[in-house]
Every structure is written in C-alpha cells, then in structure tokens.
Amino acid sequence: MAGYCTFPAHELIRLIAEREITAEAVTRSVIERIEEIDGHINAYLAVCHEEAIAAAIAVDGRLARGESVGPLAGIPVGVKDAICTRGLETKCASRILDGFVPPYDATVITRLKSADAIVVGKTNMDQFGMGSSNENSGYGIVRNPVDPERVPGGSSGGSAAALAANEAVLALGEDTGGSIRQPAAFCGVVGLKPTYGRVSRYGIIAYGSSFDQVGPMARNVEDCARMLQVIAGHDRRDSTSSPEPVENYRSSLKRDIKGLKIGIPKEYFAAGLDSEVEDRVKAAIRIMEDQGAHIESVSLPNTEYAIATYYVLVTAEASSNLARYDGVRYGYRSDPEEPVGANGLDDMYVQSRSHGFGMEVKRRIMLGTYVLSAGYYDAYYAQAQKVRTLIKRDYEDAFKKVDVLVAPTTPSTAFKVRVFPANRDTRSLSSMKCFVRFRASRRYSLIQFAACSFR
C-alpha cells in the first residue's frame, strides 16, 4: 500500500477504475507518507485525514455498485493554502488569518470534488504568495525534498515539495509572478500557470488580482493536463473568467512537433543565467530541433523592465487587497488584555496587523501604498501600467513569428535555506528607515530599494 503514493495519477486512475486497487488504499498511502516524512519537510499546514478517507471510501462504494465516477476519481490532491476550502482552515500561511474557516469552496475545489478527487490537506506557502523560497511562511519554512538544505521555491513551495516527496499525487498551486513555475523547477516537478482567466479565481485569497491564477502541479505532463482539463472553464462567479471553450489538453500531448516554430528570446539568455541551467535548456532545444521543430531567435526588448513593473503593480494591488485584514471581521485580533494589546479601535487595527502580518508582507504593503499615494501615483503606478502594455506588445509581436517560446524558468537552481538572525525584525525596520531616507534623497530608484528589501 505504501508504494501507491509514488504512482503517476493517470496509472492510479486506471487501476482504481478497473478495481485492481482501491481509492482508500491510495489515500491511506499518501496520508501515511505525510505522517512519516512531513515533520522534516513541512509541506502541509493541515491534513484532513478522516474526511479524505471517507471521500475515498465513497468513491470505492460507487465503483462497487457500477456507478460512474469522475475523471480524477480517488486521486489525492494537496491544495495551496491560498485557496478556500469549506470547513477546512485556510490561512494563506499568515497569522493574520488564524482560525479562518471558509463557509464555501473555491470553484477549483468544487470542480475537483465533482471529478471525485480527494483533498488531503492544505499546503504551506509564502504568506499571501509573497516570496520565492517558502521561507516567509508564518508557520515555518518548507524544505526541498531533493536536498533539505535548499529551498523548494515559492510561493507554492508546499505543493511542489509535497509532490516531490510523494506526499500528494496531484497538487494545486497559485501563481502571481512565478509562484507555480519556479517551485516546480526547483523541486523537479511539472507546474503550469494557465492563461489569465482560463481557470476561475473565485475563492482565491487575492495578492495581485490582475496577475493571480490557479494552476495544476504534477509529477508528469500528462497528469498536469488531466488536472487542467478538470479545473479549466468559465465561471459566472468570476468576472475575469474566460468564456472560451476548454480544449482537449490530453489530445495535444499526442501531436508531434514537426514544423512547430519555437522562439528563443535572446534576453532570457543574458548575464546572470547559471551556465548549468543554460546548458540544460539548450540541450532541450536541440532535442526539439532534432524532432523537426524550427528554431528562431526572437527579441522581447522590454524584458529589462519586467521585474520593476511587476513589483510596482503587484505591491499596489496587494496594498489594496490586504486592507481588509483589520482584526474585526475574521482571523487574528490582538488581545486587549495583553500589555501589547489594543487600547482603542485604531490601536487594535495597528496591533492586529503588526503582529498578524509577517515582515515581507508589511514591506510589500508599504511599498504598494507608496506607489499609490497622491504624490507618486503618476510617477510609478501609472508608468508601470504603460510599461506593462509595452511588454504585452513584445509578446504579441513575437507570437506573430513563432508558435511557442522556450526559455529558462529561473536563472539558477534551488538556493540554500537562509538562517535569519534573531534580530531579523530590526533589520527589516532598518530597511524601512532607509526607505524614508530614500524618499528624501531620491538617490536610488524605487525598484532598487524593493529588490534589496525583498531579498
């Protein structure tokens, strides 16, 4: 039974459907693996043992009666903690949401359950998706199962680590600026950020609303395609949801790539790219060329402004989205009986947000509030929106010449876990003081400050 957690999802689906194995045995295999190893990995924030086993037994019962089941019947799935799950605590890995239990499921969870997938638990992440290492969780860092001295990437690092450690067969991630793709690369699994609007955002705890997108994560491409097939599609509850019909993603896996035009963006192979990463990507490109694809160099000239544009826009959106966490309606509220507690409404807001949010979240709220302020909105936020359009046009021009683009996911492999000193908050406060000095001196660009403080 213990070995089932290592099987690919498409093989388990067949075996369960043919009643060679049971969904209960597969689910117990995954839960036993979590109990065995997750104390060292910390991929999960919550595991719903009883509910998962009960759902698996229900699948087996329907199969025994000859009833039809869904396309993911009996497959255990880990769900990123940014996705609302009815009756199961959802915290976005932040203390500010301690105790929050959603009264509804996100659309992607509803669709997974309709497909008879088994939700086994909520995976760890960087708080509110803010980070690229999973060191910014309010509930401890996640370690890379391939090498525990290294990070799994972020912010969907818990989902990627769970897959790599065989603590899930499939997983849901959520991606704002690389939060599925980068941890998938660091952990050696498959991760896909679908086109914005392809998957419903209803029930997703927002970071940057115009960027956030839920996507599938798996240990192979076919399993990823199967999961996307289930979660994709229009949702009337999401105004940004695309009405375009859902393609048959699995059928596209059988096509050859002869004649496919593949673009190689020259800006993605510039200084700062590790030689090992570059060699592996170019080796993959040569394989595609050997299989009949046409390789063509393309240019995305505004790439150098992408990171600056991203940080201005997403922090602005985060500043607005995270304003709702005030200690009043749900989640953490400071205790007025404690010496550091609130002595009035304003103080309660300050104390609740100060203690509930992590330092990385506070930095990004601060930066986002700054770029939206009356004196700097036009200089930063409005300009970033214009540059975003230019970046979009670069891609549109490239896709007039080629069918797909191939580039490294990240410029390096997984870096080592950083050991922060006890006075980390003091160091962060120093960064804030530097920010104040920056406003006066204007010696450095805003994004130079952002890059220093976020790392």
Sequence and secondary structure as in RCSB ss.txt:
>XXXX:A:sequence
MAGYCTFPAHELIRLIAEREITAEAVTRSVIERIEEIDGHINAYLAVCHEEAIAAAIAVDGRLARGESVGPLAGI
PVGVKDAICTRGLETKCASRILDGFVPPYDATVITRLKSADAIVVGKTNMDQFGMGSSNENSGYGIVRNPVDPER
VPGGSSGGSAAALAANEAVLALGEDTGGSIRQPAAFCGVVGLKPTYGRVSRYGIIAYGSSFDQVGPMARNVEDCA
RMLQVIAGHDRRDSTSSPEPVENYRSSLKRDIKGLKIGIPKEYFAAGLDSEVEDRVKAAIRIMEDQGAHIESVSL
PNTEYAIATYYVLVTAEASSNLARYDGVRYGYRSDPEEPVGANGLDDMYVQSRSHGFGMEVKRRIMLGTYVLSAG
YYDAYYAQAQKVRTLIKRDYEDAFKKVDVLVAPTTPSTAFKVRVFPANRDTRSLSSMKCFVRFRASRRYSLIQFA
ACSFR
>XXXX:A:secstr
 GGGGGS HHHHHHHHHTTSS HHHHHHHHHHHHHHHHHHH  EEEE HHHHHHHHHHHHHHHHTT    TTTT 
EEEEETTB BTTB   TT GGGTT   SS  HHHHHHHHTT EEEEEE  SGGG  SSS   TT    BTTBTTB
   SSTHHHHHHHHTTS SEEEEEESSSTTHHHHHHHT EE    TTSB  TTB  SSTTT EEEEEESSHHHHH
HHHHHHBS  TT TT   S    HHHHTT   TT EEEEEGGGGSTT  HHHHHHHHHHHHHHHHTT EEEEE  
TTGGGHHHHHHHHHHHHHHHHGGG SSSSSS    TTSTTS SSHHHHHHHHHHHHS HHHHHHHHHHHHHHSTT
TIIIIIIHHHHHHHHHHHHHHHHTTT SEE   SSSS   B     TTHHHHHHHHHHHHHHHHHH  S HHHHH
HHHH 
